[in-house]
């Protein structure tokens, strides 16, 4: 028996660490997030992934590219656990889908109408093509408000649906359209290619931009995963605020922009971020009023039914 002891000790020495590694791998919860395209508004998610905040929270995250229009159903079907577009999640919730906003990233988003240089006045847009992410997305709704502001017929333009801000930039860059609704860093990137910022239109409507939307079932059955995701994104936002040089470098690499463009994008991002992760009811009511212009929505819709900020750090 004494001769077997060294063999047993060696096996224990080998198996022990392997067992701990196996346990650590199994402890990571799978997390799937649907994103339509690369966009500055999703930067807190990128940082949470690339800087390890999600993994340290016990989550193994996967970002799945999918068109904004199919994300709510993908969420219901369990193909993804979160979608980041509040302007996709809230209308779906109002329409009856059991979706809930659990975090809001921004106070506002400076969406800009970027055009070819020969567009000098609003009327020059008529008869042209405009790139937007999709119908009923934030860029589309802002353009509708812009046409109303200048008393122009929206039907006199053709919308090209690109699936995301990155697609809208690419469509403009290849001169397939006369203009596109973009946000940093794509607006500055377009300017460097000879286009111009025609007008900032993000202030025309109260439209929630990005955050975390999940299902009621996810909150009930996997509340810990929701809490871990929120906590990781909060850590990512704190990192962004505290690390200007590193964030700018990350922006330059991820969006393939110059250092100067990245510095401008960082300033834009910093100005967009809100402080507590909540979505003000005033903004929600304003957004619902905007939606009522294009679809029937009961006047007594209660936003509290699709908002749940009880898992935010400040709420604990």
Secondary structure, 3 states (H helix, E strand, C coil): CHHHHHHHHHHHHHHHHHHHHHHHHHHCEEEEEEECCCCHHHHHHHHHHHCCHHHHCCEEEEEEECCHHHHHHHHHHCCCCEEEEHHHHHHHHHCCCCEEEEEECECCCCCEEEECCCCCCHHHHCCCEEEECCCCCHHHHHHHHHHHHCCCCHHHCEEEECCCHHHHHHHHHCCCCCEEEECCCHHHHHHCCCCEEEEECCCCCCCCCEEEEEEHHHHHHCHHHHHHHHHHHHHHHHHHHHCHHHHHHHHHHHHCCCHHHHHHHHHHHHHHECCCCCCCHHHHHHHHHHHHCCCCCCCCCCHHHHECCCCCHHHC
